[in-house]
C-alpha cells in the first residue's frame, strides 16, 4: 500500500498541484458565483477520488487470484468519469435545474451503474477470471460510449450558450472540450491506457480559467455583456459592425423610488431578456450603464434592424416597462459617429414617448 501511495504521488504530483491551485483560486475569486465554485469543487473532488481509485485498482493487477476489490474499483472508475462531466455541465446551467432535467441528464449514468456493479457475475461489460485476468463482455464499449455521450452533450450545451458571444469565445470553449476528448481517445486507442486523470484535470483547469475570464465580460445583474466588452467589440469588430442601436429604459427612477431597488433590478432583467431574445440574428446586446443598453449588429441590413426594433418594442409592451430606441447605420464616418447618431435618435424617441404619455394623461383627465 505504501508503494502504491508513493507511485500515485509521484505520477500525479502536477495534477494534485493543479487541483489545489484551482481550489485556492476559487477561494479568492470575487466575480465567480458560489454555485459555480461548488460544482467545480465537486468535479475536482470526484477527480481526486477517481485518481486514488485508479491507482488502488492498478495495484490489484498483480494479485495471483482475483480479489472482489478489483471489479468493485473498476465499476467505481467507470461510474465516476461521467459524473465529473455532469458537474461541469452544471456550470453553464447557472441555477439549479429542475428535477426532471437532472433525471434526464443522469438517466444514461443511472442505467449504466447497475450494469457495471453486476458485471462480474453477468459478464455484460467486463469480468475477471479466478486467476485475475481481465475479460471483455458484449457491452465492453459501454463505459466509453457513456463518456462520449456526456462529452457531446457538454459540447452542445456550450455551443448553445456561447452562440450569442463572439467567435473567439466560441472557439475557446470548443478547444477546452474537444482537445481533452481527443486526448482520451488517443490514449485509449494508441496505448490502451485508462488513466485519463491528468487530461481531465488540465481540462477542468482550462475550462475554469476560461469561464473565470468570460464572467468578467458579463454584467452580473442582467447577464448581458458589459460596458467594457462593448467598447472592446466596437474596436475589435469595427469592420464587421453595420449598425448600432441605443436603448434606454424609461422611468427606472420611478420604480426604484416607489417600489424599491429590487423592483428596479427586476425591470432591468426583464428588459435585458427581451433585448437578448428578440434583437434578431446578427445582434449582440450589452448593458453599458444603469438603464442604458447598446445592441451591435454585424452584417445586418437596415430592414432587418427596423424589424428587430419593432419586435423588441412589441415584446416590451407585454411587460410593465418601456424603452426608447434609436439606431444608426455605420457609414464611412465609422462606428463612433454611428454611436453618436444612435444616441441622438434614442433621445428623440424618448422625448416623443414623453409627449405621447402627457397627451394620454390629458385625455384621461378630460374623460374623468
C-alpha positions as CSV (number, residue, x, y, z in Angstrom):
1,X,0.0,0.0,0.0
2,X,2.8,2.4,0.8
3,X,4.4,1.6,-2.6
4,X,1.1,2.4,-4.3
5,X,0.8,5.7,-2.4
6,X,4.4,6.6,-3.4
7,X,3.7,5.9,-7.1
8,X,0.4,7.7,-7.0
9,X,2.0,10.9,-5.5
10,X,4.9,10.9,-7.9
11,X,2.9,10.1,-11.0
12,X,0.2,12.7,-10.2
13,X,2.1,15.5,-8.4
14,X,1.4,18.0,-11.2
15,X,-2.3,17.0,-11.2
16,X,-2.6,17.4,-7.4
17,X,-0.8,20.8,-7.7
18,X,-3.4,21.9,-10.3
19,X,-6.3,20.7,-8.2
20,X,-5.1,22.6,-5.1
21,X,-4.3,25.6,-7.2
22,X,-7.9,25.8,-8.6
23,X,-9.2,25.4,-5.1
24,X,-7.2,28.4,-4.0
25,X,-8.3,30.4,-7.0
26,X,-11.9,29.6,-6.2
27,X,-11.4,30.9,-2.6
28,X,-10.0,34.3,-3.8
29,X,-12.3,34.7,-6.8
30,X,-14.7,37.6,-6.4
31,X,-16.9,37.6,-9.6
32,X,-17.4,33.9,-9.7
33,X,-20.8,32.9,-8.2
34,X,-20.9,30.5,-5.3
35,X,-22.9,27.8,-7.2
36,X,-20.1,27.7,-9.8
37,X,-17.5,27.3,-7.1
38,X,-19.5,24.4,-5.6
39,X,-20.0,22.4,-8.8
40,X,-16.3,22.9,-9.8
41,X,-15.3,21.8,-6.4
42,X,-17.4,18.7,-6.7
43,X,-15.9,17.9,-10.1
44,X,-12.4,18.2,-8.7
45,X,-13.2,16.1,-5.6
46,X,-14.6,13.3,-7.9
47,X,-11.4,13.6,-10.0
48,X,-9.3,13.2,-6.8
49,X,-11.4,10.1,-5.9
50,X,-11.0,8.7,-9.4
51,X,-7.2,9.1,-9.2
52,X,-7.0,7.3,-5.9
53,X,-9.4,4.6,-7.2
54,X,-7.3,4.1,-10.4
55,X,-4.0,3.5,-8.6
56,X,-5.5,1.2,-6.0
57,X,-7.2,-0.7,-8.8
58,X,-3.9,-0.9,-10.6
59,X,-2.3,-2.5,-7.6
60,X,-4.8,-5.3,-7.7
61,X,-3.5,-6.4,-11.1
62,X,-0.6,-8.1,-9.5
63,X,-2.7,-10.4,-7.4
64,X,-2.4,-14.0,-8.4
65,X,-6.1,-14.7,-7.7
66,X,-9.0,-12.4,-8.3
67,X,-10.0,-10.2,-5.4
68,X,-13.5,-8.8,-5.2
69,X,-11.9,-5.4,-4.7
70,X,-10.8,-5.2,-8.4
71,X,-14.3,-5.4,-10.0
72,X,-15.7,-3.0,-7.4
73,X,-12.9,-0.5,-8.1
74,X,-13.4,-0.9,-11.9
75,X,-17.1,-0.2,-11.5
76,X,-16.4,2.9,-9.4
77,X,-14.0,4.2,-12.0
78,X,-16.4,3.6,-14.9
79,X,-19.2,5.4,-12.9
80,X,-17.3,8.5,-11.8
81,X,-16.0,9.8,-15.1
82,X,-19.5,10.8,-16.4
83,X,-20.3,12.4,-13.1
84,X,-17.3,14.7,-13.5
85,X,-18.7,15.8,-16.8
86,X,-22.2,16.2,-15.3
87,X,-20.9,18.7,-12.7
88,X,-19.0,20.6,-15.5
89,X,-22.4,20.9,-17.3
90,X,-23.9,22.4,-14.2
91,X,-21.5,25.4,-14.5
92,X,-23.4,26.7,-17.5
93,X,-26.9,26.0,-16.0
94,X,-26.3,28.8,-13.5
95,X,-29.3,28.0,-11.4
96,X,-30.4,24.6,-10.0
97,X,-32.1,22.7,-12.9
98,X,-35.5,21.1,-12.4
99,X,-35.6,17.5,-11.1
100,X,-36.9,16.4,-14.5
101,X,-33.9,17.9,-16.2
102,X,-31.5,16.3,-13.7
103,X,-33.1,12.9,-14.2
104,X,-32.9,13.2,-18.0
105,X,-29.2,14.1,-17.8
106,X,-28.3,11.4,-15.4
107,X,-30.5,8.7,-17.0
108,X,-27.7,7.0,-19.1
109,X,-25.5,7.0,-16.0
110,X,-28.2,5.6,-13.7
111,X,-28.9,2.8,-16.2
112,X,-25.2,2.0,-16.6
113,X,-24.1,1.9,-12.9
114,X,-26.0,-1.3,-12.1
115,X,-24.5,-3.0,-15.2
116,X,-21.0,-2.1,-14.0
117,X,-21.6,-3.3,-10.5
118,X,-23.2,-6.6,-11.5
119,X,-20.9,-7.2,-14.5
120,X,-18.6,-9.6,-12.5
121,X,-21.5,-12.0,-12.4
122,X,-23.4,-11.2,-15.5
123,X,-20.3,-10.8,-17.7
124,X,-22.0,-8.0,-19.6
125,X,-19.4,-5.2,-19.5
126,X,-16.2,-6.9,-18.2
127,X,-15.3,-9.5,-15.7
128,X,-12.2,-11.2,-14.1
129,X,-11.3,-14.8,-14.1
130,X,-10.4,-16.6,-10.9
131,X,-6.7,-16.2,-11.8
132,X,-7.2,-12.4,-12.1
133,X,-7.3,-12.0,-15.9
134,X,-9.5,-9.2,-17.4
135,X,-12.2,-10.3,-19.9
136,X,-14.4,-8.2,-22.1
137,X,-18.2,-8.7,-22.2
138,X,-20.6,-7.9,-25.1
139,X,-21.1,-4.3,-23.6
140,X,-17.3,-3.7,-23.3
141,X,-17.6,-0.3,-25.1
142,X,-20.4,1.0,-22.8
143,X,-18.2,3.0,-20.4
144,X,-16.5,4.8,-23.3
145,X,-19.8,5.4,-25.1
146,X,-21.3,7.0,-22.0
147,X,-18.3,9.3,-21.6
148,X,-18.5,10.3,-25.2
149,X,-22.3,10.9,-24.8
150,X,-21.8,13.2,-21.9
151,X,-18.9,14.9,-23.7
152,X,-21.1,15.6,-26.7
153,X,-24.0,16.9,-24.5
154,X,-21.4,19.2,-22.8
155,X,-20.1,20.4,-26.1
156,X,-23.7,21.0,-27.4
157,X,-24.5,22.9,-24.2
158,X,-21.5,25.2,-24.7
159,X,-22.4,25.7,-28.4
160,X,-25.9,26.9,-27.4
161,X,-24.6,29.0,-24.5
162,X,-21.8,30.7,-26.4
163,X,-23.5,31.2,-29.8
164,X,-24.5,34.8,-28.7
165,X,-20.9,35.7,-28.0
166,X,-18.0,36.4,-30.3
167,X,-16.2,33.8,-32.4
168,X,-13.1,33.8,-30.1
169,X,-15.2,32.8,-27.1
170,X,-16.9,30.0,-29.1
171,X,-13.6,28.6,-30.4
172,X,-12.0,28.8,-26.9
173,X,-14.9,26.8,-25.4
174,X,-14.8,24.2,-28.2
175,X,-11.0,23.9,-27.7
176,X,-11.3,23.2,-23.9
177,X,-13.8,20.5,-24.6
178,X,-12.7,18.8,-27.8
179,X,-8.9,18.6,-27.1
180,X,-9.3,16.6,-23.9
181,X,-11.8,14.3,-25.6
182,X,-9.4,13.8,-28.5
183,X,-6.6,13.1,-26.0
184,X,-8.6,10.5,-24.1
185,X,-9.5,8.8,-27.4
186,X,-5.8,8.7,-28.5
187,X,-4.7,7.4,-25.1
188,X,-7.2,4.6,-25.3
189,X,-6.5,3.6,-28.9
190,X,-2.8,4.0,-29.0
191,X,-1.7,3.0,-25.5
192,X,-4.8,1.1,-24.2
193,X,-4.5,3.2,-21.1
194,X,-7.5,4.1,-18.9
195,X,-5.7,6.8,-16.8
196,X,-7.4,9.9,-18.1
197,X,-7.0,11.8,-14.8
198,X,-4.2,14.2,-15.9
199,X,-6.1,15.1,-19.1
200,X,-9.3,15.7,-17.2
201,X,-7.5,17.8,-14.6
202,X,-5.9,20.0,-17.2
203,X,-9.3,20.3,-19.0
204,X,-11.1,21.4,-15.8
205,X,-8.3,24.0,-15.0
206,X,-8.5,25.4,-18.6
207,X,-12.3,25.5,-18.6
208,X,-12.4,27.1,-15.2
209,X,-9.9,29.8,-16.3
210,X,-11.9,30.4,-19.4
211,X,-15.2,30.7,-17.5
212,X,-13.5,33.0,-15.0
213,X,-12.2,35.3,-17.7
214,X,-15.5,35.1,-19.5
215,X,-17.5,36.1,-16.4
216,X,-15.5,39.3,-16.3
217,X,-17.3,40.3,-19.5
218,X,-20.8,39.7,-18.2
219,X,-23.0,42.2,-16.4
220,X,-23.9,40.3,-13.1
221,X,-27.5,41.7,-12.9
222,X,-28.7,41.1,-16.5
223,X,-26.3,38.5,-17.8
224,X,-25.7,40.7,-20.9
225,X,-22.2,41.6,-22.0
226,X,-21.0,44.6,-20.1
227,X,-19.7,48.1,-21.0
228,X,-16.1,47.1,-21.2
229,X,-16.8,44.3,-23.5
230,X,-19.0,46.5,-25.7
231,X,-16.2,49.0,-26.3
232,X,-13.7,46.2,-26.9
233,X,-16.0,44.8,-29.5
234,X,-16.5,48.3,-31.1
235,X,-12.8,48.4,-31.5
236,X,-12.0,44.8,-32.5
237,X,-15.1,44.2,-34.7
238,X,-15.3,47.7,-36.3
239,X,-15.0,46.4,-39.8
240,X,-18.0,43.9,-39.5
241,X,-20.4,46.2,-37.5
242,X,-23.0,47.6,-39.8
243,X,-25.4,49.2,-37.2
244,X,-25.7,50.4,-33.7
245,X,-28.9,50.5,-31.7
246,X,-29.1,52.7,-28.5
247,X,-31.7,51.7,-25.9
248,X,-32.7,53.4,-22.7
249,X,-35.3,52.4,-20.2
250,X,-38.0,54.9,-19.3
251,X,-38.8,55.7,-15.7
252,X,-36.3,53.5,-13.8
253,X,-36.1,56.1,-11.1
254,X,-39.9,55.8,-10.6
255,X,-39.6,52.0,-10.0
256,X,-36.6,52.5,-7.6
257,X,-38.2,55.3,-5.6
258,X,-41.7,53.9,-5.4
259,X,-41.3,50.1,-5.4
260,X,-37.7,49.7,-4.2
261,X,-34.4,48.9,-5.9
262,X,-35.3,45.2,-6.2
263,X,-38.3,46.2,-8.4
264,X,-35.8,48.3,-10.5
265,X,-33.5,45.3,-10.8
266,X,-36.3,43.1,-11.9
267,X,-37.3,45.7,-14.5
268,X,-33.7,45.8,-15.9
269,X,-33.5,42.0,-16.0
270,X,-36.8,41.8,-17.9
271,X,-35.8,44.4,-20.4
272,X,-32.4,42.7,-20.9
273,X,-34.1,39.3,-21.5
274,X,-36.4,40.9,-24.2
275,X,-33.5,42.6,-25.9
276,X,-31.4,39.4,-25.9
277,X,-34.1,37.2,-27.1
278,X,-35.6,39.4,-29.8
279,X,-32.7,41.6,-31.1
280,X,-32.5,39.2,-34.1
281,X,-29.8,37.4,-36.0
282,X,-26.5,39.3,-36.1
283,X,-27.3,41.4,-33.0
284,X,-25.5,41.4,-29.7
285,X,-26.9,43.2,-26.6
286,X,-24.8,44.9,-23.9
287,X,-25.7,46.7,-20.7
288,X,-23.5,49.9,-20.7
289,X,-25.0,51.8,-17.9
290,X,-27.6,51.8,-15.2
291,X,-30.6,51.8,-17.6
292,X,-28.6,52.1,-20.8
293,X,-28.2,49.3,-23.4
294,X,-26.5,49.0,-26.8
295,X,-27.0,46.4,-29.5
296,X,-24.3,46.0,-32.1
297,X,-25.3,44.4,-35.4
298,X,-22.8,42.7,-37.7
299,X,-23.5,42.1,-41.4
300,X,-27.2,43.1,-41.0
301,X,-29.4,45.1,-43.4
302,X,-31.3,48.1,-42.3
303,X,-34.7,46.5,-42.9
304,X,-33.8,43.6,-40.6
305,X,-32.8,46.1,-37.9
306,X,-36.0,48.0,-38.2
307,X,-37.9,44.7,-37.9
308,X,-35.9,43.7,-34.8
309,X,-36.6,47.1,-33.1
310,X,-40.3,46.7,-33.8
311,X,-40.2,43.2,-32.4
312,X,-38.5,44.3,-29.2
313,X,-41.0,47.2,-28.8
314,X,-43.9,44.7,-29.2
315,X,-42.5,42.3,-26.6
316,X,-41.8,45.1,-24.1
317,X,-45.4,46.2,-24.5
318,X,-46.4,42.9,-22.9
319,X,-44.4,43.9,-19.8
320,X,-44.7,46.9,-17.4
321,X,-41.8,48.7,-18.9
322,X,-41.0,50.8,-21.9
323,X,-37.7,51.8,-23.6
324,X,-36.6,54.4,-26.1
325,X,-34.8,53.1,-29.2
326,X,-32.5,54.8,-31.6
327,X,-30.4,53.3,-34.4
328,X,-27.8,54.4,-36.9
329,X,-26.2,52.5,-39.7
330,X,-22.4,52.6,-39.8
331,X,-21.3,54.8,-42.7
332,X,-18.0,56.0,-43.9
333,X,-17.6,58.1,-40.8
334,X,-17.2,55.0,-38.7
335,X,-18.6,53.4,-35.5
336,X,-18.0,56.4,-33.3
337,X,-20.2,58.7,-35.5
338,X,-22.8,55.9,-35.6
339,X,-22.8,55.7,-31.8
340,X,-23.4,59.5,-31.5
341,X,-26.2,59.3,-34.2
342,X,-27.9,56.3,-32.4
343,X,-27.8,58.2,-29.1
344,X,-29.4,61.2,-30.7
345,X,-32.1,59.1,-32.3
346,X,-32.8,57.4,-29.0
347,X,-33.2,60.8,-27.1
348,X,-35.5,62.0,-29.8
349,X,-37.6,58.8,-29.3
350,X,-37.6,59.3,-25.6
351,X,-38.9,62.8,-26.0
352,X,-41.6,61.6,-28.3
353,X,-42.7,58.9,-25.8
354,X,-42.9,61.6,-23.0
355,X,-45.1,63.8,-25.3
356,X,-47.3,60.8,-26.0
357,X,-47.6,60.0,-22.3
358,X,-48.6,63.6,-21.5
359,X,-51.3,63.5,-24.2
360,X,-52.7,60.3,-22.8
361,X,-52.8,61.8,-19.3
362,X,-54.7,64.9,-20.5
363,X,-57.2,62.7,-22.4
364,X,-57.7,60.6,-19.3
365,X,-58.3,63.7,-17.2
366,X,-60.8,65.0,-19.8
367,X,-62.8,61.8,-19.8
368,X,-63.0,61.8,-16.0
